[in-house]
């Protein structure tokens, strides 16, 4: 008991000590909120004509098309992100270079097979991730089978196994002159020969010396070649590769084309002549490697500047910027992007285009019969951005809440679904449901929304009665009520000196005397004046009042702090004000640790029956707690005394007796504000009719410190005094 009480008293004394410091000044914080870029700009028009099909065309048009442009004037040009640099997607999230907007799994639409529709120009560049992905490593090709068309050259080795009348196992290198020095068969020139031709040449050489023999010829260690990767590549330079390497191997080794490099026209040069052009899109989109030729020593891979770029965004399976290799139309771009999702809206497509490097404009049409209509399927130009929109959502849902198995939203068929249908889909009613239901319906009128409520009998609705089983409309709200005053269990707790402490269930209307009877009454060691009764709802209200008082104190301290800062005459005063500010901030932090106890003062007689009919026989509520302590036989002296401690209770002694036992008042004691906290939680003055009050068992003597209050902080002392008393009350409760 004493240790708990001491902790509370130490905390309360600390609050009073902190208040004796000077008035603090608080640093003023500034809240800054960012604003995004404007998402739209006013449109201007440069003319008005009737286009083909009776469609009105405003502003500059594409020859032969029926697209309607939406022109942005000077100063309103939208800059497309064609570099793959860092930007933000439509949700405002920052993206790394080449990252597709919303590529995390939380944004993936598993029904459409694509990402959620995001209309944005911050798109990745298609194909570059394949070469720049750091998870892709490159290792020289070594232990792989050699095809018959492999061209043997200096540095290769050939393994020869002979058996029959003669046996031999040889590993023969190709020397720098392109010759094989065959044991017992002489020299064979193999420069420029394929592996199949080399096998025949070796077998022919040995057949001149042996008969009745078998021979097996394989390639051993392969030579390396030097290939040069130049142009718009991430890591230009000379690369030593296996002689089996192809164009793709060299590209991966060099990090692939940079964002300024082309994926559609990668050139392989041999002896200053272009021997092959590699289109990476054939690999990435079709899985074809037909132009992925094997490289020769000294080959040069030249990556030219990227060609025309067009983007596609929205309800498309792979939104990105794509490089064109020749003429292309909208349908070609859609095919490259994997096609539409199953939620695209065929009634609208928009193409943004830069016109003559002067302004950006947009053209709109629909996607119906796109491939068959050349006026809709317009040719694309460098910098175009095609926007594919999603279908609108037309929900036919109602809301169900209350005592049902699965409350929530349910889809309905207009004109057919009834209340009973939804209740059955929800798994039926819970056992505590009442028979009364309510249907709320909102109708749109020209005067505004009109709300109507209908009561219905749930049993009759489930049975199909037309008057109760009403047809539902969109956004109807059904509520299934529980039976009146439904609570499964109300529980209270009793602790301490009772015969049967523990948790008890109660009924509505049961009172404190009923709880004491359930607990078997008091024990012989019970101390009824110190009984503590707490309630959750009271604790919440107490805490609210404490927080309000602390907020009020904080505002006062803030105002005084600003005044102190403004009147600082020199650096020393400013530094002192700053130190005081920090001390006051710590003081406020400690004050905010004060918590309400929820204690209600009750007076319990020795005979519980005498409690009935009195104001203290409270009706019990959920979560109430009654604690009956043992007789403490002590008196606490707290605050500005020289030895704050607990003393053995002596009957019929005034509070001054215990103050003397504690060494008397300290120099900063406020002797005019001494008060007594009784064991039941009430507080009384220390003097009655100018006579010191007599202390009873379990009481606490509180000696506050003097509080020097200046200027505008006249109420500060009262606020802290209240909080101080709450802290002391908490300590007594812990006791």
Secondary structure, DSSP 8 states (H G I E B T S, - for coil): -HHHHHHHHHHHHHHHHHHTS-----------------S---EE---EEE-GGG-EEESS--TT---EEEEE-TT-------S--SEE-TTS-EE-TT--TT-SGGGEETTTTEE-----S---BTTHHHHH-TT-------SS---TT-B--TT-EEEEEEEESS-EEEEEEB-TTSEEEETTTEEEE-TT-BHHHHHHHHHHHHHTT-SSEEEEEEE-S--EEEEEEEESBSS-EEEEEETT-BHHHHHHHTT-B-TTEEEEEEEEEETTEEEEEE-HHHHHHH---TT--B--TT-EEEEEE---EEEEEESBTT-EEEE-SS--BHHHHHHHTT-B-TTEEEEEEEEEEEETTTEEEEEEE--TTTTT-TTTS-B--TT-EEEEEE------EEEEEESBSS-EEEE--TTT-BHHHHHHHTT-B-TTEEEEEEEEEEEEETTEEEEEEEEEEHHHHHHT-TTTS-B--TT-EEEEEESTT--S-EEEEEEESBTT-EEEEE-TT-BHHHHHHHTT-B-TTB-GGG-EEE-HHHHHHHHHHHHHHHHHHHHHHHHHHHHHHHT--SHHHHHHHHHHHHHHHHHHHHHTT-----EE-----SSGGGGTTSTTS-B--TT-EEEE-B---EEEEEESBTT--EEE--TT-BHHHHHHHTTSB-TTB-GGG-EEE-TTS-EEESEETTEE-B--TT-EEEE-B-----TT-TTHHHHHHHHHHHHHHHHHHH-
